[in-house]
Every structure is written in structure tokens, then in C-alpha cells.
């Protein structure tokens, strides 16, 4: 089990999401999991997530927009 869980909540922010994920992956501390929660984005967030194949990343996509996490 990882020591740290990083959670990124996103909705239609694909242009910023890639940079956010890269920032987490670039940290010197590596014992983490990264959970990206997509609140049913209508932009290209799912395609952005396909650019990352790191096993520490989990992608959760809501089927409908539910608002606040």
C-alpha cells in the first residue's frame, strides 16, 4: 500500500490535467498512488488520460456530472 494518495478532481480541464499529472510524477518521493476523478468531462480529458500508463495512476470517470466531490 502506498504511503501517500494524491487525488486530482477534474471537470473540463484537460489542458491543465496533463501538467498536473506530470508534476506529481516528477516528485522525488515516489511511494504514492495518483487517483484522477473525472466528473463526466465533455472535453478531451479521457484522451489525455490515455497518454499516461503509469501503474500508480487510477482513473475514475463519473458517468454523469455529480458536482462537488
C-alpha positions as a Markdown table, in Angstrom:
| # | Residue | x | y | z |
|---|---|---|---|---|
| 1 | Unk | 0.0 | 0.0 | 0.0 |
| 2 | Unk | 1.4 | 3.4 | -1.0 |
| 3 | Unk | 2.3 | 5.9 | 1.8 |
| 4 | Unk | 0.6 | 8.8 | 0.1 |
| 5 | Unk | -2.6 | 9.1 | -2.0 |
| 6 | Unk | -2.8 | 12.1 | -4.4 |
| 7 | Unk | -6.3 | 12.9 | -5.6 |
| 8 | Unk | -6.9 | 15.2 | -8.6 |
| 9 | Unk | -10.6 | 16.1 | -9.2 |
| 10 | Unk | -11.2 | 17.4 | -12.7 |
| 11 | Unk | -14.0 | 18.7 | -14.9 |
| 12 | Unk | -13.3 | 20.0 | -18.4 |
| 13 | Unk | -9.7 | 20.9 | -17.5 |
| 14 | Unk | -7.8 | 18.5 | -19.9 |
| 15 | Unk | -5.4 | 21.3 | -20.8 |
| 16 | Unk | -4.2 | 21.5 | -17.2 |
| 17 | Unk | -4.6 | 17.9 | -16.2 |
| 18 | Unk | -1.6 | 16.6 | -18.1 |
| 19 | Unk | 0.6 | 19.2 | -16.4 |
| 20 | Unk | -0.8 | 18.3 | -13.0 |
| 21 | Unk | -0.2 | 14.6 | -13.5 |
| 22 | Unk | 3.4 | 15.3 | -14.8 |
| 23 | Unk | 4.0 | 17.4 | -11.7 |
| 24 | Unk | 3.0 | 14.6 | -9.4 |
| 25 | Unk | 5.1 | 12.0 | -11.3 |
| 26 | Unk | 8.1 | 14.3 | -11.2 |
| 27 | Unk | 8.3 | 14.4 | -7.4 |
| 28 | Unk | 11.3 | 12.9 | -5.7 |
| 29 | Unk | 9.1 | 11.0 | -3.3 |
| 30 | Unk | 7.8 | 8.0 | -5.3 |
| 31 | Unk | 5.7 | 5.9 | -2.9 |
| 32 | Unk | 2.3 | 7.2 | -3.9 |
| 33 | Unk | -0.8 | 6.4 | -5.8 |
| 34 | Unk | -2.5 | 9.1 | -8.0 |
| 35 | Unk | -6.2 | 9.0 | -8.3 |
| 36 | Unk | -7.8 | 11.1 | -11.0 |
| 37 | Unk | -11.6 | 11.6 | -10.7 |
| 38 | Unk | -13.3 | 13.0 | -13.8 |
| 39 | Unk | -16.7 | 14.4 | -13.2 |
| 40 | Unk | -18.0 | 13.5 | -16.6 |
| 41 | Unk | -15.9 | 16.0 | -18.6 |
| 42 | Unk | -17.1 | 16.9 | -22.1 |
| 43 | Unk | -13.6 | 17.9 | -23.3 |
| 44 | Unk | -10.8 | 15.6 | -24.2 |
| 45 | Unk | -10.0 | 14.5 | -20.6 |
| 46 | Unk | -10.3 | 10.7 | -21.3 |
| 47 | Unk | -7.9 | 11.1 | -24.3 |
| 48 | Unk | -5.5 | 13.0 | -22.1 |
| 49 | Unk | -5.5 | 10.2 | -19.5 |
| 50 | Unk | -4.6 | 7.6 | -22.2 |
| 51 | Unk | -1.2 | 9.4 | -22.5 |
| 52 | Unk | -0.3 | 8.1 | -19.1 |
| 53 | Unk | 0.4 | 4.4 | -18.5 |
| 54 | Unk | 2.0 | 4.6 | -15.0 |
| 55 | Unk | 0.7 | 1.8 | -12.8 |
| 56 | Unk | 0.4 | 4.2 | -9.9 |
| 57 | Unk | -2.4 | 6.1 | -11.7 |
| 58 | Unk | -6.0 | 5.2 | -11.3 |
| 59 | Unk | -8.6 | 7.0 | -13.5 |
| 60 | Unk | -12.2 | 7.1 | -12.3 |
| 61 | Unk | -14.8 | 8.7 | -14.6 |
| 62 | Unk | -18.3 | 9.5 | -13.4 |
| 63 | Unk | -21.0 | 8.6 | -15.9 |
| 64 | Unk | -22.9 | 11.8 | -15.1 |
| 65 | Unk | -21.8 | 15.1 | -13.6 |
| 66 | Unk | -22.4 | 15.0 | -9.9 |
| 67 | Unk | -20.7 | 18.2 | -8.9 |
| 68 | Unk | -18.8 | 18.5 | -5.6 |
| 69 | Unk | -16.7 | 15.6 | -4.6 |
